[in-house]
């Protein structure tokens, strides 16, 4: 899926694999402590979530409200918003099926997206 075209976001950067985020991702994969965003990255969870509460907002182009919802919840969960943040430039991912801790989510992979 080409997210910038699908959601008409013209100022998105191409994501490049980042070794620093990769090292952080390796640590998080071992500990399963990926529960918070921080100043260096946002957490994106690939998996099967029963319902993405941001999807209808993103589909409608209401990105501000979708971001506010993600920030209000304050913890990473499967949602489309993290993939449509236009200023992210770096990415690193890790497999995490052993990190399933939420009853409504089946975590497959976790990515860190950074500015």
MOKAHU-V810981 format. One record per pair of residues at least 12 apart in sequence whose ideal C-beta (glycine too) atoms are under 8 Angstrom apart, sorted by the first residue. I is the first residue (numbers start at 1). GAP is how many residues later the second one is. D is the distance in Angstrom with one decimal. If there is no record, write none. Layout:
I,GAP,D
I,GAP,D
//
This chain:
3,80,5.5
3,81,5.9
4,82,7.8
7,51,6.6
7,54,7.3
7,77,5.6
8,53,7.6
9,75,6.0
9,77,5.3
11,75,4.7
11,76,7.7
12,72,7.8
12,74,4.5
13,73,7.1
13,74,6.8
13,75,6.6
13,76,4.7
14,75,7.9
15,73,6.5
15,74,6.7
15,75,6.8
15,76,4.3
15,98,7.1
16,73,6.5
16,74,6.1
16,75,7.1
17,73,7.7
17,74,6.3
17,75,6.4
18,72,3.6
18,73,6.6
18,74,5.5
18,96,6.5
19,73,7.8
20,70,7.8
21,19,7.7
21,20,6.0
21,69,5.5
21,70,6.8
21,71,3.6
21,91,4.7
21,93,5.6
22,70,4.0
24,16,7.5
24,17,7.1
24,68,7.1
24,88,6.2
25,67,4.4
25,68,6.5
25,69,4.5
25,85,7.3
25,86,7.7
25,87,5.4
26,68,6.6
28,66,6.9
28,82,7.0
28,84,7.7
29,65,3.9
29,66,7.2
29,67,6.0
29,70,7.6
29,81,7.5
32,64,7.0
32,66,6.9
32,67,3.9
32,69,7.0
34,42,6.4
34,62,7.4
34,65,6.9
34,76,5.3
35,40,5.7
35,41,6.5
36,39,6.7
36,40,7.2
37,39,6.5
40,74,5.7
40,75,8.0
41,49,7.7
41,71,4.0
41,72,6.0
41,73,4.2
42,34,7.8
42,40,5.3
42,43,6.8
42,46,7.2
42,70,7.3
42,71,4.9
42,72,7.4
43,33,3.7
43,39,7.3
43,67,6.4
43,68,7.6
43,69,6.3
43,70,7.9
44,32,7.4
44,38,4.0
44,39,6.4
44,66,7.1
44,67,4.5
44,68,7.6
44,69,5.7
45,31,5.7
45,32,6.4
45,33,4.8
45,60,7.0
45,62,5.8
45,64,7.9
45,65,5.4
45,66,8.0
46,32,7.4
46,47,7.8
46,61,7.7
46,62,5.2
46,63,4.3
46,64,7.1
46,65,6.9
47,31,5.2
47,58,5.4
47,59,5.1
47,60,4.4
47,61,4.8
47,62,7.5
48,30,7.4
48,57,7.1
48,58,4.4
48,60,7.6
49,28,6.6
49,29,3.4
49,30,7.6
49,55,6.4
49,56,5.1
50,54,4.6
50,55,7.7
51,53,8.0
52,26,6.1
52,27,5.1
52,28,5.9
53,16,6.2
53,26,7.2
54,12,4.3
54,15,5.7
54,16,6.3
54,25,4.5
54,26,5.6
54,27,4.8
55,24,7.6
55,25,5.5
57,12,6.9
58,22,4.8
58,23,6.4
58,26,6.2
63,18,7.5
63,21,6.6
66,13,7.9
66,14,7.7
66,15,4.8
67,14,5.8
67,18,7.8
69,12,7.8
70,12,7.4
76,34,7.9
77,25,7.4
77,28,6.8
78,27,5.9
82,31,6.1
83,30,8.0
85,28,7.0
87,28,5.9
88,25,4.4
88,26,6.4
88,27,6.3
89,25,7.0
89,26,6.3
90,22,7.9
90,23,7.0
90,24,4.2
90,25,7.4
91,20,5.7
91,21,7.0
91,22,5.5
91,23,7.5
92,19,6.8
92,20,5.2
93,16,5.5
93,17,6.6
93,18,4.1
93,19,7.5
94,15,6.8
94,16,5.9
94,17,8.0
95,13,7.3
95,14,5.5
96,12,7.1
96,13,6.1
96,14,4.8
//
